[in-house]
Amino acid sequence: MNSYTFTLSIDMAEMTDAALDRLYEAGCNDGRVGRCNGVSFIDFEREAESLADAVESAIRDVQKAGFQVTKGVKEQTIKSWHDRR
């Protein structure tokens, strides 16, 4: 399995503890949430069979938390699990 690093922008107006808890509980515990110039985003490092699978599962988790993705993949760095050893 590979680890994929990518960023999704989301429609989170305020970064509250409750919003962060919802993201964590929905499965976004492999991402770091940030906010810059009024835009909320999550930097993910997610393991999956493919980049598409990683992004699709992250979008589903964001939606489970009650948010929408407003911008797709900002960057992508693909690392093989074997390369991390």
C-alpha positions in Angstrom: 0.0 0.0 0.0 1.2 3.5 -0.8 1.0 6.7 1.2 -0.3 9.8 -0.7 0.0 13.4 0.4 -2.5 15.9 -0.9 -4.4 19.0 0.2 -8.2 19.6 0.0 -9.8 23.0 0.6 -13.1 22.8 2.6 -16.0 25.1 3.4 -15.3 25.4 7.1 -16.1 29.0 8.1 -14.5 28.8 11.6 -12.0 26.4 13.0 -13.7 25.5 16.2 -13.0 22.5 18.5 -16.4 21.1 17.6 -15.6 21.3 13.9 -12.2 19.7 14.4 -13.8 16.9 16.5 -16.3 16.2 13.7 -13.5 15.9 11.1 -11.5 13.6 13.4 -14.5 11.4 14.2 -15.4 11.2 10.5 -12.0 9.7 9.7 -9.9 12.7 8.9 -7.4 11.8 11.7 -4.7 11.5 9.0 -4.9 15.1 8.1 -3.7 18.4 9.5 -6.3 21.2 9.4 -5.2 24.8 8.7 -6.6 28.1 7.6 -4.8 30.8 5.5 -6.3 34.0 4.0 -9.8 32.9 4.9 -9.5 29.4 3.2 -9.7 26.3 5.3 -7.8 23.2 4.2 -6.7 19.8 5.2 -3.2 18.4 4.4 -3.7 14.6 4.2 -1.2 11.8 4.3 -3.4 8.8 3.5 -2.7 5.2 2.7 -4.5 3.7 -0.2 -4.1 1.5 -3.3 -4.1 4.6 -5.6 -4.1 8.4 -5.4 -7.7 8.4 -6.7 -8.8 6.0 -3.9 -7.0 8.2 -1.3 -8.6 11.4 -2.5 -12.1 9.9 -2.9 -12.0 8.4 0.6 -10.9 11.8 2.1 -13.7 13.6 0.3 -16.2 11.1 1.7 -14.8 11.6 5.2 -15.0 15.4 4.9 -18.6 15.1 3.8 -19.4 12.7 6.7 -18.2 15.5 9.0 -20.7 17.9 7.4 -18.4 19.9 5.2 -17.8 20.1 1.4 -14.6 20.2 -0.6 -14.3 23.5 -2.4 -11.1 22.8 -4.2 -9.5 19.6 -5.3 -6.0 18.3 -4.9 -3.5 21.1 -4.5 -0.4 19.0 -4.6 0.5 15.4 -4.6 3.6 13.6 -3.5 3.5 9.8 -3.9 5.7 7.7 -1.6 5.9 4.0 -1.6 5.6 2.4 1.8 8.9 0.6 1.0 10.7 3.9 0.3 9.9 5.1 3.9 11.9 2.3 5.5 
